[in-house]
Each structure stands twice: as structure tokens, then as C-alpha cells.
Amino acid sequence: MSYWTVFDNQMRVKKEVYRLNATHRMIEEFVRERLAKSDLGAHTLDHTRRVYTLSIEIGREIGADLKILGAAALLHDIGRPEEATTSISHAILSGNMSRDILKKVGLDDAEIDKVVDAIRTHRFSEGIEPNSLEGEILSDADKLDAMGAIGVFRAIAQAASTGVGIEGFLKHADEKLLKLRDLMYTDQARIEAENRHQTLEVFVKQLRDESSRKISDLDRVQDKTHG
């Protein structure tokens, strides 16, 4: 293979990467507008950007379609604001709301359907299995962002915004967060999940120990007062 052939191939790759990035940037602008008012709780624009980054990192390593994957990652939560008022899963809402912007940025019907399907199946709590590699990666990235130090921060932010307090946080950790490690689809996510799980586990244990100790101390004081 000649130097010029190699050079030409490299330039084609660079042009493709640039085109994909430009497409994703246009989608992100749309997402930013949709989530502009979602600055509290766990599902903010920052969360979307982290899920996008994790998805692309994993996708590049295992050969996913980054065009489909990146679009799905950016759009996966845009239905969140409407979920509370409609009682319809944001995984359904987000997919349906994505079609117009995806067509606008140049995806064809088949590509749009793949993005919508990945979004529809990303929510593990609904018990729906992803139908594609891109769907698996998106689901993994979304779960990873609920773990580790970031996961702790997000869960506390959500507990504060909903007023459930420490007990609500611990309940959420027991029922969901501490189970995520065993729900990953890709090997890359499993490795990262193991590290993040340890951080989450240590924090939950420490918080439970400290909060229960304070309650026990108060009970003893009250017993002595009334004794």
C-alpha cells in the first residue's frame, strides 16, 4: 500500500469523524434546549454528556455504530420532563420525540429506527432487553453513570430534590444502585462497574453506619430522660 493510499484513507476517516461529531453537536444543541429547565436532580444535561462520553468510549473499543450510538446517548433522556406529567415512560417519549431532530440532521428512516430502538430499550428497570449492540452499550453507560462517586452525587441530588432524605437514598441504593454491577452487557462496562460498585458500596455502608448510630444515640438519651 502506497503512502498516498494510506494518507487518503486517513483523511477519509478524519472527514467521517468530523461529520459524525458535527451531527452529534447539532443534536446536543436540541437536547440542551429540551433539558434547559432540568437543572436539579439526577437527570441533567451533565448526565447526558457523561452517558454520551461513556457510550462512545465503549463503542469505539468494540466496533459499534457510533453515529447511531452517539445520537441515542444524547437523546435518551429528553422525555424526562414530560414523564412526570404524562406517566408515560421517558424511554418511549424520548424515542418518539427524537424522530424530527434525527431527520433534520440527516439520518435516514432505517437509522432513525435504530436510534429510537436503542433509546426505547435502555431503561433496565422496565425489563426490556436491548435489540442491538448500540442498545446494550447505551444501557450500560446509563447504568454506569448511576454508580461510583458520580452515582452517589446524582442519587443525593435526586433525594434532595424530592425530599426523601437519607432513608430514601439508602432505599434507592439497596433496590437499584447496588444491583447495577451485575446487569452490564459488555465486558468493558463490567470492568468499570466493578470499580464504581466498590466506591458506591463503601459510601452506602458508611452512611448507613453513621446515620443509624445517631438514631441509636438519640433513643438512648430519650430512654434515660423518661426513665
N, C-alpha and C positions, 0 to 999 in steps of 0.2 A: 504494500500500500504506500503510495507516494505521500510526500509531505503535504501537498496541496489537497489531497483527498482527506487526510486526517484533519487539516485545517478547516476544510469545508464542512466536514461532519461536526466539528466542534462548534462552528458558527451556527449551524442549524440547531444544535442543542441549545445554545445560548438564546437564539431567537425564540425557540419554543418555551424555554423557561421564562423569558421576558413576557411573552404573550400570556402565559398562564398567570404570572404574577399580576399583570395588568387586569386580567379578568377578575382575579380574586380581589384586587384593590377596588374595582367598581362595585363588587358585591359587598365588600366591607363598608363602603360608604352608605349603601342601602341599610345594612344591618345597624350601623351607628345611629341612623335616624330612627329606626324602629325601636332600639333599646335605649334611646336618649334619656327616658324617664326611669329606667331601671337601674338606679344607682345605689340601691340598698339591697341587702340580702345576698344570696349566693349566685344568682344568675345575671351577672352584669356583662358589659362588653369585654371587660378584662378576662372573664371566664371564657367567653367565646374565642378570644385571641389565643389563650393558652391551649384550648382544645384544638384549635387550628394548627398551632405550632407542634403539638404532640402528634397530631394526625399526620402531618407532612413528614416529620422525622421518622415515624414508624413506616409510613407508606413508601418513602424513598428506599428504605432498607429492604423491604420485602416485595417491591415491584408493583405497588398499587397504581391505579389511575389517579394521578394527583389532581387532574382537572376536576374529576367527579368528587374526589375525597375532600379537596380544599373547599369546594363550593358547599358541600354538605356540612362540613365542620363550621363554616361561617354562618350558615343559615339554620342550624339545628335548634336554636332556642328563640327564634323571632316570634313564635306564637305564645311565648310565656305570658306577656301582658294580657292576652285575651283568654288564656286558660282559666284564670280566676273568675272571670265574668260569664264564661260560656259553659264551664265544666267539661269542655272537650279537651282531650289530651293535647298538649302542646306539640307532641310528635306528629299528630295529624294536622294540626293548624299550621305548624311551621312548614311542613311539606307543601300543603296547598297554597300557602302564601308565597312560596318560593318560585312558583312557575313563571310568573310575569317577569321578575328580575332576571331569571335564568335565560329566558327567551331574549330579553333585551340585551344581555351581554354576549349573545351569540351561540348558546348551546342549542343543539337540535333536539327534537322530541325524544329520541331514544336516550340521549344524555340526561335530559331533564327527568325522565322517568327513573333513571338510576340514582340521581341525586335525591329525589323525593323518597325513593325506597330506602336509601341509607338513612335518611332522617327519620322516616316512619319506624324503623326497627332499632333505633339507637337506645331507646329507653328500656333498660333491663327490667325495671320493676313491672312492666306490662307483660313480661313473659313471652315476648315475640323475638324469635331468633333472626339475626341478620341473614339476608339472602346473598350477600356479596362480600368480597374481601374488604371493600371500602366501608361497608356497613359494619363489619367486625371491628375495623380499626377505629371508626368514629365512636362506636360503643365503648371500646377500650379507653380511648383518650378521654371521653367524658367521665368515665369511672375513675380514671387516674387523677383527674383534677379534683375529685372528691376525697382524695387520700393525701397523706403526708401533711406537711406544715400548711400548705395551701388549703387542703381539705379541712383542716382544723379551723383555719381562719374563716373559710366560707361558711362552715357549719355554725360557728359562733355568730357571724354576721346575720345568718338566717334566723338563729334563735333569738337574737336581739331584736330584729325587725318584726318578728311575730310574737314576741313577749313570752316565749315558753321557758326561758331561763335555763339554768344548769340541768335540771331534771329533763327538760325537753331535749337538750343537746345530748345528754347521755343515752336517752331512749333512742334518738336518731342514730347514734353511733352503734348501739347494740343491734338495732333492727336492720341497719343498712350498711353504714360505713365499714364496719369491721368484717363484713361478709364479702366485700368487693374483691379482695385479693384472689379469691377462688373462682371468680366469674370472668376472668380475662380469656379472650380468644387467641391472641397472638403471643408467641414466645417472648417477643420484645416487651410487650406490656406486662407479662408475668414477672419478668426480671425487675422492672421498675416498680411494679406493685408490691413486691416483697419488701423493698426498701421503704416505700411510703407507708406500708402497713405497720412496720415496726415503729415509725415515728408516731403514727396515729394511736397505736396500742399503748405506748408509753404515756402519751398525754392523757388519754382517757382514764387509764389506771390511776395516774397521779391526781387528776381532777376528782375522780370518784373517792379516792382516799382522803383528800383534803376536805371535800365538801361533807362527807359522811362523818368525819372526825369533829367538825364544827357542830354538826347537828347533835352528836352524842354528848359533846361537852355542854351544850345548852340544856339538853334533857337532864343531865346530872345536876346542873345548877338549879333547875326548876324543882327537881325532886327534893333537894336539900332545903329549898325555900319553903316548900309545902310540908316538909317532914316534921 
